[in-house]
Amino acid sequence: MKRVRRLARSPFGSAVLGGLVVGLLGWGAIAAGWIDSGEEPTAASPVAPLAAPVASRDSGDTNLVGEIYKRDGKGIAFIEADQGARRGEPSPFNPFGESEGGGTATGSGFVIDDEGHLLTNNHVVEGAGDITVKLGASDRSYSAKVVGSDPATDVALLKIDAAAEDLHPLALGDSSKVEVGDPVVAIGNPFGLDSTVTSGIVSALQRQIEAPNGFSISHVIQTDAAINPGNSGGPLIDADGRVIGINSQIETGGGGNGNVGIGFSIPINTAREVADQIERNGRVEHAYMGISGGTVTPDLAKALNLPVDEGVLVADAVKDGPADSAGIEGGDTEATIDGATVTLGGDIITELDGTKIDGIEELIAFVDGKKPGDEVEVTLLRGGDEKTVTVKLGNRPASVE
Protein backbone atom coordinates (compact mmCIF):
# COMPACT_ATOMS: atom_id res chain seq x y z
CA MET A 1 0.00 0.00 0.00
CA LYS A 2 1.32 3.37 -0.89
CA ARG A 3 1.02 6.38 1.29
CA VAL A 4 -0.80 9.04 -0.66
CA ARG A 5 1.18 12.14 -1.52
CA ARG A 6 -0.77 15.31 -0.78
CA LEU A 7 -1.36 16.99 -4.11
CA ALA A 8 -1.68 20.44 -2.58
CA ARG A 9 1.96 20.64 -1.58
CA SER A 10 3.06 22.31 -4.78
CA PRO A 11 0.67 24.99 -6.02
CA PHE A 12 1.86 24.80 -9.57
CA GLY A 13 4.09 21.79 -9.42
CA SER A 14 6.89 21.07 -11.83
CA ALA A 15 4.84 18.85 -14.07
CA VAL A 16 3.57 20.68 -17.10
CA LEU A 17 2.86 17.35 -18.75
CA GLY A 18 -0.47 17.04 -17.05
CA GLY A 19 -2.76 14.96 -14.98
CA LEU A 20 -1.18 16.19 -11.73
CA VAL A 21 -3.60 18.51 -9.95
CA VAL A 22 -2.76 20.64 -6.94
CA GLY A 23 -4.85 22.54 -4.48
CA LEU A 24 -4.12 26.24 -4.17
CA LEU A 25 -6.71 28.30 -6.03
CA GLY A 26 -7.42 25.30 -8.21
CA TRP A 27 -4.00 25.53 -9.90
CA GLY A 28 -2.53 22.41 -11.39
CA ALA A 29 -0.92 20.68 -14.30
CA ILE A 30 -3.05 19.19 -17.04
CA ALA A 31 -2.04 16.40 -19.31
CA ALA A 32 -5.28 14.77 -18.69
CA GLY A 33 -5.05 11.06 -18.33
CA TRP A 34 -7.20 8.45 -20.00
CA ILE A 35 -10.18 7.18 -18.01
CA ASP A 36 -12.89 4.65 -18.81
CA SER A 37 -15.18 5.91 -21.55
CA GLY A 38 -18.20 4.02 -20.29
CA GLU A 39 -18.13 1.55 -23.18
CA GLU A 40 -18.68 -2.10 -22.41
CA PRO A 41 -15.60 -4.31 -22.72
CA THR A 42 -15.13 -6.27 -25.92
CA ALA A 43 -15.29 -10.03 -26.13
CA ALA A 44 -11.50 -10.13 -25.85
CA SER A 45 -11.61 -8.50 -22.42
CA PRO A 46 -10.54 -10.67 -19.49
CA VAL A 47 -13.11 -8.91 -17.32
CA ALA A 48 -15.51 -11.22 -15.54
CA PRO A 49 -19.22 -10.87 -16.30
CA LEU A 50 -21.46 -9.51 -13.60
CA ALA A 51 -22.58 -12.34 -11.37
CA ALA A 52 -25.69 -12.47 -9.25
CA PRO A 53 -25.39 -10.15 -6.26
CA VAL A 54 -24.65 -11.59 -2.86
CA ALA A 55 -27.59 -9.88 -1.25
CA SER A 56 -29.81 -6.90 -1.78
CA ARG A 57 -28.94 -3.72 0.07
CA ASP A 58 -32.51 -3.82 1.39
CA SER A 59 -32.51 -7.50 2.29
CA GLY A 60 -32.09 -6.85 5.99
CA ASP A 61 -29.14 -9.26 6.12
CA THR A 62 -27.35 -8.51 9.38
CA ASN A 63 -24.17 -10.27 8.31
CA LEU A 64 -23.72 -8.92 4.81
CA VAL A 65 -19.97 -8.52 5.32
CA GLY A 66 -19.71 -12.18 6.24
CA GLU A 67 -21.71 -13.23 3.19
CA ILE A 68 -19.48 -11.20 0.89
CA TYR A 69 -16.38 -12.59 2.55
CA LYS A 70 -17.59 -16.19 2.14
CA ARG A 71 -18.31 -15.66 -1.53
CA ASP A 72 -15.41 -13.47 -2.61
CA GLY A 73 -12.69 -14.57 -0.21
CA LYS A 74 -11.73 -17.52 -2.42
CA GLY A 75 -10.98 -15.14 -5.27
CA ILE A 76 -8.62 -12.87 -3.31
CA ALA A 77 -4.93 -13.22 -4.10
CA PHE A 78 -2.00 -12.94 -1.73
CA ILE A 79 0.86 -11.68 -3.90
CA GLU A 80 4.57 -11.86 -3.19
CA ALA A 81 6.91 -10.15 -5.64
CA ASP A 82 10.67 -10.52 -5.36
CA GLN A 83 12.30 -7.18 -5.96
CA GLY A 84 15.84 -6.66 -7.13
CA ALA A 85 18.01 -3.81 -5.93
CA ARG A 86 16.39 -0.49 -6.78
CA ARG A 87 18.15 2.76 -7.49
CA GLY A 88 17.01 6.16 -6.30
CA GLU A 89 15.46 7.53 -3.14
CA PRO A 90 12.54 5.77 -1.45
CA SER A 91 9.18 7.31 -2.31
CA PRO A 92 5.61 7.14 -1.03
CA PHE A 93 4.94 4.70 -3.87
CA ASN A 94 7.18 1.89 -2.63
CA PRO A 95 4.96 -1.12 -1.91
CA PHE A 96 4.85 -2.67 1.52
CA GLY A 97 7.96 -4.74 2.23
CA GLU A 98 10.02 -3.16 -0.52
CA SER A 99 13.23 -1.35 0.28
CA GLU A 100 15.79 0.49 -1.78
CA GLY A 101 18.08 -2.52 -1.58
CA GLY A 102 15.47 -4.98 -2.76
CA GLY A 103 13.41 -7.58 -0.91
CA THR A 104 9.94 -9.04 -1.19
CA ALA A 105 6.92 -6.85 -1.79
CA THR A 106 3.59 -8.19 -0.61
CA GLY A 107 0.19 -7.09 -1.77
CA SER A 108 -3.23 -8.21 -2.81
CA GLY A 109 -5.17 -8.90 -5.98
CA PHE A 110 -8.30 -10.64 -7.18
CA VAL A 111 -9.37 -13.09 -9.87
CA ILE A 112 -11.50 -11.67 -12.69
CA ASP A 113 -12.14 -14.65 -14.98
CA ASP A 114 -11.84 -18.42 -15.25
CA GLU A 115 -8.72 -18.16 -17.42
CA GLY A 116 -6.53 -17.13 -14.50
CA HIS A 117 -6.37 -13.35 -14.98
CA LEU A 118 -5.99 -11.20 -11.88
CA LEU A 119 -5.99 -7.47 -11.25
CA THR A 120 -3.66 -5.74 -8.81
CA ASN A 121 -1.72 -2.51 -8.46
CA ASN A 122 1.21 -1.81 -10.75
CA HIS A 123 3.30 -0.73 -7.76
CA VAL A 124 2.94 -4.18 -6.17
CA VAL A 125 4.68 -5.97 -9.06
CA GLU A 126 6.68 -3.24 -10.79
CA GLY A 127 10.28 -4.31 -11.31
CA ALA A 128 9.64 -7.75 -9.81
CA GLY A 129 11.40 -10.91 -10.88
CA ASP A 130 9.49 -13.89 -9.55
CA ILE A 131 5.85 -13.32 -8.59
CA THR A 132 3.93 -15.91 -6.60
CA VAL A 133 0.21 -15.96 -5.88
CA LYS A 134 -1.90 -17.80 -3.32
CA LEU A 135 -5.70 -17.77 -3.60
CA GLY A 136 -8.04 -17.52 -0.64
CA ALA A 137 -7.14 -19.77 2.25
CA SER A 138 -5.24 -22.22 0.04
CA ASP A 139 -1.55 -22.84 0.68
CA ARG A 140 -0.92 -23.66 -2.96
CA SER A 141 1.35 -21.20 -4.74
CA TYR A 142 1.13 -20.25 -8.40
CA SER A 143 3.77 -18.54 -10.47
CA ALA A 144 2.30 -15.41 -12.03
CA LYS A 145 3.35 -13.47 -15.09
CA VAL A 146 2.61 -9.82 -15.79
CA VAL A 147 0.44 -9.66 -18.90
CA GLY A 148 0.71 -5.88 -18.88
CA SER A 149 0.72 -2.91 -16.57
CA ASP A 150 -0.05 0.79 -16.57
CA PRO A 151 1.84 3.06 -14.16
CA ALA A 152 -0.46 5.96 -15.12
CA THR A 153 -3.42 4.27 -13.44
CA ASP A 154 -1.42 2.00 -11.11
CA VAL A 155 -3.11 -1.09 -12.56
CA ALA A 156 -1.50 -4.40 -13.53
CA LEU A 157 -2.98 -7.48 -15.17
CA LEU A 158 -1.50 -10.82 -14.08
CA LYS A 159 -2.11 -14.39 -15.18
CA ILE A 160 -1.66 -17.69 -13.40
CA ASP A 161 -1.96 -21.23 -14.74
CA ALA A 162 -4.68 -22.68 -12.55
CA ALA A 163 -7.54 -25.08 -13.12
CA ALA A 164 -10.92 -23.44 -13.63
CA GLU A 165 -12.33 -25.18 -10.55
CA ASP A 166 -9.66 -23.49 -8.42
CA LEU A 167 -10.55 -20.02 -9.69
CA HIS A 168 -13.32 -17.94 -8.18
CA PRO A 169 -13.76 -14.77 -10.26
CA LEU A 170 -15.20 -11.74 -8.55
CA ALA A 171 -18.08 -9.90 -10.19
CA LEU A 172 -17.22 -6.40 -11.39
CA GLY A 173 -19.57 -3.50 -10.77
CA ASP A 174 -19.97 -0.03 -12.24
CA SER A 175 -17.96 2.59 -10.34
CA SER A 176 -19.81 5.43 -12.08
CA LYS A 177 -22.93 4.52 -10.06
CA VAL A 178 -21.24 4.61 -6.67
CA GLU A 179 -22.62 7.16 -4.20
CA VAL A 180 -21.23 8.69 -1.03
CA GLY A 181 -22.49 6.70 1.95
CA ASP A 182 -22.65 3.37 0.12
CA PRO A 183 -21.48 0.48 2.33
CA VAL A 184 -18.27 -1.21 1.17
CA VAL A 185 -16.04 -4.13 2.10
CA ALA A 186 -12.28 -4.44 1.60
CA ILE A 187 -10.56 -7.82 1.49
CA GLY A 188 -6.80 -8.16 1.33
CA ASN A 189 -3.57 -8.91 3.12
CA PRO A 190 -2.62 -5.94 5.32
CA PHE A 191 0.86 -6.26 6.81
CA GLY A 192 0.99 -9.75 5.32
CA LEU A 193 -2.03 -10.92 7.35
CA ASP A 194 -3.81 -12.85 4.63
CA SER A 195 -7.56 -12.93 4.05
CA THR A 196 -8.39 -9.91 6.20
CA VAL A 197 -11.79 -8.27 5.77
CA THR A 198 -12.78 -4.76 6.84
CA SER A 199 -15.86 -2.67 6.17
CA GLY A 200 -16.98 0.94 5.97
CA ILE A 201 -18.59 3.36 3.56
CA VAL A 202 -17.72 5.39 0.52
CA SER A 203 -16.69 8.62 2.22
CA ALA A 204 -16.05 10.77 -0.88
CA LEU A 205 -15.93 10.60 -4.67
CA GLN A 206 -14.06 12.32 -7.49
CA ARG A 207 -10.76 12.41 -5.63
CA GLN A 208 -7.48 12.66 -7.52
CA ILE A 209 -4.31 10.89 -6.42
CA GLU A 210 -0.85 10.78 -7.88
CA ALA A 211 0.18 7.72 -9.87
CA PRO A 212 3.68 6.23 -9.56
CA ASN A 213 4.75 7.96 -12.79
CA GLY A 214 3.74 11.40 -11.54
CA PHE A 215 0.47 11.84 -13.42
CA SER A 216 -2.88 11.96 -11.67
CA ILE A 217 -5.58 9.32 -11.44
CA SER A 218 -9.09 10.74 -11.66
CA HIS A 219 -12.49 9.71 -10.28
CA VAL A 220 -10.86 7.95 -7.32
CA ILE A 221 -13.11 6.53 -4.58
CA GLN A 222 -12.36 7.50 -0.99
CA THR A 223 -13.34 5.09 1.78
CA ASP A 224 -13.09 4.81 5.54
CA ALA A 225 -12.87 1.01 5.38
CA ALA A 226 -9.60 0.13 7.09
CA ILE A 227 -6.91 -0.50 4.49
CA ASN A 228 -3.23 -0.72 5.31
CA PRO A 229 0.12 -1.61 3.72
CA GLY A 230 -0.44 -4.95 2.00
CA ASN A 231 -4.02 -4.15 0.97
CA SER A 232 -2.64 -2.70 -2.28
CA GLY A 233 -4.31 -4.32 -5.27
CA GLY A 234 -7.17 -5.81 -3.32
CA PRO A 235 -10.84 -5.17 -4.10
CA LEU A 236 -13.24 -2.63 -2.68
CA ILE A 237 -16.62 -4.37 -2.86
CA ASP A 238 -20.12 -2.91 -2.73
CA ALA A 239 -23.14 -4.27 -0.86
CA ASP A 240 -24.16 -6.32 -3.90
CA GLY A 241 -20.85 -8.19 -3.80
CA ARG A 242 -19.38 -6.45 -6.86
CA VAL A 243 -15.93 -4.92 -7.11
CA ILE A 244 -16.10 -1.14 -7.49
CA GLY A 245 -12.44 -0.30 -6.96
CA ILE A 246 -8.87 -1.44 -6.44
CA ASN A 247 -7.43 -0.33 -3.09
CA SER A 248 -4.28 1.61 -3.86
CA GLN A 249 -3.23 4.35 -1.46
CA ILE A 250 -3.78 5.57 2.07
CA GLU A 251 -3.47 8.89 3.85
CA THR A 252 -1.69 8.43 7.16
CA GLY A 253 -1.94 11.99 8.40
CA GLY A 254 1.67 12.20 9.54
CA GLY A 255 4.70 10.05 10.18
CA GLY A 256 2.88 6.76 10.65
CA ASN A 257 2.10 4.15 8.03
CA GLY A 258 -1.19 2.79 9.28
CA ASN A 259 -4.86 3.42 8.64
CA VAL A 260 -6.48 6.64 9.85
CA GLY A 261 -9.75 6.17 8.03
CA ILE A 262 -8.84 7.61 4.65
CA GLY A 263 -8.09 5.20 1.83
CA PHE A 264 -8.25 5.55 -1.93
CA SER A 265 -9.37 3.06 -4.57
CA ILE A 266 -8.85 3.12 -8.32
CA PRO A 267 -12.32 2.96 -9.96
CA ILE A 268 -13.07 -0.45 -11.41
CA ASN A 269 -14.25 1.20 -14.65
CA THR A 270 -10.72 2.53 -15.08
CA ALA A 271 -9.17 -0.84 -14.29
CA ARG A 272 -11.64 -2.60 -16.61
CA GLU A 273 -10.62 -0.43 -19.55
CA VAL A 274 -6.91 -0.80 -18.76
CA ALA A 275 -7.25 -4.59 -18.69
CA ASP A 276 -9.21 -4.50 -21.93
CA GLN A 277 -6.54 -2.41 -23.68
CA ILE A 278 -3.78 -4.68 -22.42
CA GLU A 279 -5.63 -7.75 -23.66
CA ARG A 280 -6.41 -6.23 -27.05
CA ASN A 281 -3.28 -4.21 -27.76
CA GLY A 282 -0.65 -5.32 -25.29
CA ARG A 283 -0.30 -1.73 -24.05
CA VAL A 284 -2.29 1.16 -22.65
CA GLU A 285 -2.49 4.59 -24.27
CA HIS A 286 -3.61 7.84 -22.66
CA ALA A 287 -4.70 11.02 -24.38
CA TYR A 288 -2.43 14.00 -23.75
CA MET A 289 -2.91 17.73 -24.26
CA GLY A 290 0.33 19.00 -22.81
CA ILE A 291 -0.47 22.13 -20.83
CA SER A 292 -0.24 23.33 -17.26
CA GLY A 293 -2.56 25.89 -15.77
CA GLY A 294 -5.21 26.61 -13.21
CA THR A 295 -8.90 27.14 -12.67
CA VAL A 296 -10.22 30.67 -13.10
CA THR A 297 -12.47 31.51 -10.15
CA PRO A 298 -14.47 34.72 -9.60
CA ASP A 299 -12.04 35.78 -6.85
CA LEU A 300 -9.03 35.08 -9.04
CA ALA A 301 -10.61 36.88 -11.98
CA LYS A 302 -11.23 39.92 -9.79
CA ALA A 303 -7.73 39.89 -8.34
CA LEU A 304 -6.06 39.59 -11.74
CA ASN A 305 -8.60 41.61 -13.72
CA LEU A 306 -9.37 38.71 -16.04
CA PRO A 307 -12.09 39.05 -18.71
CA VAL A 308 -13.98 35.92 -17.51
CA ASP A 309 -14.60 34.35 -14.11
CA GLU A 310 -14.45 30.70 -15.16
CA GLY A 311 -12.27 28.57 -17.40
CA VAL A 312 -8.63 27.44 -17.39
CA LEU A 313 -5.73 29.90 -17.39
CA VAL A 314 -2.84 28.32 -19.30
CA ALA A 315 0.50 28.71 -17.55
CA ASP A 316 2.58 26.75 -20.03
CA ALA A 317 2.20 24.68 -23.18
CA VAL A 318 4.81 21.94 -23.48
CA LYS A 319 7.14 22.73 -26.36
CA ASP A 320 6.14 20.78 -29.48
CA GLY A 321 3.27 19.17 -27.55
CA PRO A 322 -0.29 18.96 -28.89
CA ALA A 323 -1.44 22.28 -27.41
CA ASP A 324 1.73 24.11 -28.43
CA SER A 325 1.47 22.75 -31.97
CA ALA A 326 -2.11 24.02 -32.16
CA GLY A 327 -1.01 27.52 -31.17
CA ILE A 328 -2.10 27.61 -27.53
CA GLU A 329 0.14 29.94 -25.56
CA GLY A 330 1.24 29.93 -21.94
CA GLY A 331 2.02 32.91 -19.75
CA ASP A 332 5.12 35.05 -19.47
CA THR A 333 4.64 36.85 -16.17
CA GLU A 334 5.23 35.46 -12.71
CA ALA A 335 3.18 36.57 -9.74
CA THR A 336 2.92 35.51 -6.12
CA ILE A 337 -0.52 34.49 -4.84
CA ASP A 338 -0.83 33.44 -1.21
CA GLY A 339 2.88 32.75 -1.17
CA ALA A 340 2.87 30.64 -4.32
CA THR A 341 4.52 31.62 -7.57
CA VAL A 342 2.24 31.26 -10.61
CA THR A 343 2.62 32.18 -14.25
CA LEU A 344 0.13 34.61 -15.74
CA GLY A 345 -0.61 36.13 -19.13
CA GLY A 346 -1.45 32.92 -20.98
CA ASP A 347 -4.55 31.97 -22.94
CA ILE A 348 -7.79 31.29 -21.07
CA ILE A 349 -9.56 28.15 -22.28
CA THR A 350 -13.33 28.60 -22.01
CA GLU A 351 -14.86 25.84 -24.18
CA LEU A 352 -14.04 22.35 -25.44
CA ASP A 353 -15.93 21.19 -28.53
CA GLY A 354 -18.41 24.00 -27.97
CA THR A 355 -19.14 23.15 -24.32
CA LYS A 356 -18.20 25.62 -21.61
CA ILE A 357 -15.82 24.41 -18.92
CA ASP A 358 -15.57 25.76 -15.40
CA GLY A 359 -11.98 24.78 -14.72
CA ILE A 360 -9.26 22.18 -14.48
CA GLU A 361 -11.33 19.25 -13.30
CA GLU A 362 -13.71 19.51 -16.25
CA LEU A 363 -10.83 19.84 -18.71
CA ILE A 364 -9.11 16.80 -17.26
CA ALA A 365 -12.32 14.76 -17.33
CA PHE A 366 -12.92 15.78 -20.93
CA VAL A 367 -9.47 14.76 -22.13
CA ASP A 368 -9.61 11.61 -19.99
CA GLY A 369 -12.56 10.50 -22.10
CA LYS A 370 -10.65 10.92 -25.35
CA LYS A 371 -8.06 8.81 -27.14
CA PRO A 372 -4.71 9.72 -28.67
CA GLY A 373 -5.33 11.11 -32.16
CA ASP A 374 -8.73 12.59 -31.33
CA GLU A 375 -9.19 16.22 -32.33
CA VAL A 376 -10.64 18.79 -29.92
CA GLU A 377 -11.94 22.25 -30.78
CA VAL A 378 -10.61 24.56 -28.09
CA THR A 379 -12.16 28.01 -27.63
CA LEU A 380 -9.90 30.46 -25.82
CA LEU A 381 -9.42 34.11 -24.99
CA ARG A 382 -6.19 35.90 -25.77
CA GLY A 383 -5.88 39.57 -24.95
CA GLY A 384 -9.64 39.82 -24.77
CA ASP A 385 -10.14 38.34 -28.25
CA GLU A 386 -11.84 34.96 -28.71
CA LYS A 387 -10.42 32.37 -31.06
CA THR A 388 -10.80 28.66 -31.72
CA VAL A 389 -7.97 26.21 -32.40
CA THR A 390 -7.95 22.48 -33.11
CA VAL A 391 -5.80 20.33 -30.86
CA LYS A 392 -4.90 16.83 -31.98
CA LEU A 393 -4.36 14.91 -28.75
CA GLY A 394 -1.13 12.97 -28.46
CA ASN A 395 0.15 10.00 -26.45
CA ARG A 396 1.00 10.77 -22.88
CA PRO A 397 4.71 10.45 -22.03
CA ALA A 398 5.79 7.57 -19.84
CA SER A 399 6.34 9.86 -16.84
CA VAL A 400 6.30 13.42 -15.65
CA GLU A 401 9.73 14.93 -16.22
N, C-alpha and C positions, 0 to 999 in steps of 0.2 A: 504494500500500500504506500502510495506516495503521500507526502505531506503537501497540501496545496500551497502554492505560492500566491500571496496576496497580489492581485493584479493592480491594486491602487498604489503600489509603492513608487512607480515611476510615472508621473503624469503624462509624459509623452512617450516615454520608452525610447529604446534605440532601434526598435524594429519597424522600419517603414515598409516591410514586406507584407504585413497585414495579419489579420486574425487576432492579434494580441490587443486586448481592450483594457484600458486603465480607467481609474475612477475620477480624478479631479475634473470637474466641469464637463464630464462626458468625453474628455480627450482620449484618443487612443489610436492605435495603428490598425489599418484595414487592408488585409489582403484577402479577406473573406474566404473562409474555408468552405469545403463542400460538405453539405449535409443532406440527409435523405430527402428525396424529392416527393415522397409520398406514393411512388409507384410500387406496385406489387412486385416481388422478386420473380425473376424468370424461372423456367423449369430447371435451369442449370444451377440455381441457387442451392447451397447446402442448408438453407434455413428450414427448420422443422415446421410443419403445418400446425395451425392452432389446434390444440387438443381440447377435449371437453374440460370445462373449468372444474376446479376442485370442489368449490362450493359457491353458492350465491352470496353476495355481500349481505343480502337480506335474509339469509337462511336461518339466522339465529344460532349458528354453530358457535359454541363457546370455546372450542379448541381448534379454531381455524388454522392457527400457526402450526399446531401439531399435524393437522391433515396435510397441509402444504409440505411440511418437512418429510412426512412419510412418503408422499408421492414423488417429490422432486429430489430428495436427498440422494437417491441412487444415481442421479445424473450429475451430481456435483463432483468436480475433479480437484484432487489435491496435486498440485504441480510443483516439481522440484527441477530447477534449471541450473546446471553447473556453469558458473561464470569463470572465464579466464581473467587474467590480470587486466585491469581497466586503467586507461590513462586519464588524467585530468582530475579536477577537484570534485569531491562528492557534491551531489545536488539533491534538491528535494524530490527528484524523480528516481532516485535509486530504490529498487524494490527491497522489501524486507529481507534481511539476511545477506544482502550484497554489500561488499566493501570495495574500496578502491583496489585492493590487492587481489580481488577475486573471491570465490567462495560459492555457496549454494543459495540461490534465491528461491524462496517459496512463495506460492500464491495459489490462487483458485481459478476455476474455470467451470464450464458446464457444457454438456453434450447437447447438440442441436439437431442431429439426425441419426438414422440407423446405419450410416456409412462410417461413423467414427469421427466426424468433425466436431470440434470443440471451439468455443470462443473464450478468450481471455484478454488481458491487457498486454499491449506490446511491451510495456516496461517490465513485465514479469519474465519474458523470454528473450528480450533483446540481447544480442551478443552471446547467447548461450551455446554451449556445445551440446552435451547430452541433456535431453529433457525427458523426464519420466512422469507418468501420470497414474494415479490411483483413483478409482471411481467409488463413491459412496463409502461404505464401511468395509469394502473388500481390501485385502492385503495384496492383491495381485497388482503388479506393476506393468505398465505398457510403455514402450518407447514411442515418443511422439515426435513428429516432424512439423516444422513450421511451413504451412502451405503458402502463407503470405502474411504480411503485417503492414500496418499503417501508423507511423509515429504521429501523424497529424491528428488522428482521432484516438490514439492509444489503444488500438484494437488489433488483435492478432487472431488468425485462424489456424488451428492445429488439426492434426489428424493422427489417430491411432488405429492400429490393426486389431480390432476386437470383434468377436462374434456378435451378431445382431441381438441375440438374447441377453448379452451382457451390457447392452447399451440402453439407456433410459433417457431419450431426448426430452428436454423441457420445451413446453409450449411457449411461443413468443407472442407477446402482446403488441399493442400499438401505443408507443410512448406519447404520441400527439394527443391522446385522449386522457392522459393523466391529469388529475386535479390536485391542488393543494389540499391536504387533509386526508387523502386516500391512505388506507392502511397498507403497509408493505412489510415484507419479510426479506431478510438477507441471510444467505447460507454460504459459508466459506470456511476458511482455515486460519483464523486470526492467531498470530504468534505461533503458527504451526499446530494449533489445536484443531485437528480435523473435524469436519462435520458439525460445526458450531452454527446454531441458528439464533438470530436476534430479530426483533420486530420494532416497528415504529410507524411513522407516517411520512408522507411526502410533505416536507416543511417549506419548500419553495420550488419554483420552476424558472426556466429561462436564465439560469446562471451561466456564466462563462468561466472556464478554467483553462490554465495553460497546459498545452500538450508538451511532451518531452522534447519536441523539436522547436519549441518557442512560439508556435502559432496557438490560436485559441480554439477551444472546442465549444460550440454553441448549444443552446437548448438543454443544458445539463440539468439533471434532477438533483435537488438537495433533499437529504433525508436525515432524520434524527435516529434512525435505526443504528444500533452500535456496530460500526465497522472499524477495523483496526488493521495494522500491518499484517499482511497475509490474507486479508479479504480481497486484495486486488484481483480483478478478473472474475470474481464470483457474481452471481445474479442478484438483482433486486427484483422481487416478485410481488405482484399485486394480489388482491384478495381473491381473484379468480384463478390463482395459480399460474399466471403467465408472467414471463420475464419482461420487465419494462426498462431495465437498465443493467449496465455492467459497473459494479462498484470499482472506483478508480482512485479517488483521492480523499483525504481527510484534512480538516482544519483542526489543528491542535491548540491554537490559542496561546502559543508561547513555546517554551523550550522542551515540552514533553513530546511524546510520540504516540500517545494513546487517544482514545475517543473522548470528545467533549460534546458530542451530540450534533456535529455538523459533518456530514459525509456527502460525497458527490458521485453521481453515477452517469456514465455515458448513456445517452438514450438508445434503446434497442433499435429504433428505426435507423439511427446512424450506423450502428454495428451491423444491422441487416444488410444495408446497402454496401458497406465495406466488404463484407463477406461475399456478397453477390459479385462485386467487381473483381475481387481476387479470384473467385471461381471462374468467371467468364474471361478475364483478361490477364490474370496473373499479376496485376498491379492495381493501384488505386490512384486516381487522378482527382485533383481539386482545382476548381476555378480560382483565378487569381487576377485582381485588378491592379495591385501595385501602388497603393497610395497610403499615406498616413494623414491623420487629421483628427478633427473633433466635432462633437455635436454643437450646433448653434442653438443656444437657449435664449429666451427673452432677456435675461439678465446680462448674458454675454453680449448679445446684440446691442444692448443699451450702452454697456461699458466700452465697446469697441466701435460704436456708431456704424454697425453693419446694416445693409439695406433690407435684410430679412431677419426674422426671429426664429427660424427653424431651417434645418438642412445640415450639411456637413462642410465644414471649413477645411480645405485641403492644405496641409502643412508641407507635404512633399510628395512628388510623384517619382517613383524609382526610375532612374535613368534607363532608357530603352525598354521600360516595362510597358504593359498594355495601356495604362492611362497616359503615360508620357508620350507614347507613340501616337495617341489620339489627340494630343494637344492640350491635355489638362495640365494646369500649372500649379505649383506649390507656392508657398510664401517666401518672402525675402527679408522679413523684419522680425526680430526677436523681441518679445515682451515678457515681463514677469507678472504672473497672475497667481495670487495667493502663494507666493514663494516659488512657483514653478515657472520654468522658462518654456515658452511656446512660440511657435513660428506663425506669423500673421501675414496677410496680404495675398494669400492664395485664392484660387477659385472657390466659390461656394456651390456645392452640388445641391440642387433642389428637387430634381425629379429623375427617376429611372424608368425608362420605357413609358413615359407619360404619366407616371404615378408619383405624387409628391411623397417625399420622405422626411421624417422628423429629425433623424440623426443617424449616428453610427450604427446602432443596433439594427435599424431597418435596412441600412445599406449592406451590412454584413449578412443578414438573413436573405436578402435578395440575391447577392452573389453566391451564397451558400447553395441556393437552389438551382444554380446554373452549372454548366459544364465547360471545360476548356474548349475554346473555339466559338462559343456562343457570342453573339454581338448584342451590345446593350446601348440604347440611346440615352445619353446622359445630358440632362439640361442643367446648365450652370450659369452663375452670375460672375462677371469679371468687370470690375470697375463700374458696376451699376448696369452694365449691358448684359442681356440674356443671350445665350447661344447654346446650340446643341451639337454634341460631337458623338461619334460612334466608337465605342470601345470594344475591341475584340479581345475577350478574356483569354488569358494564357494559362499555362500550367504552373501551379505553385511550386516554388523552389523547395528543395528537400528540407531546409531549415532556415530559421531567421538568422541573418548574418549580423 
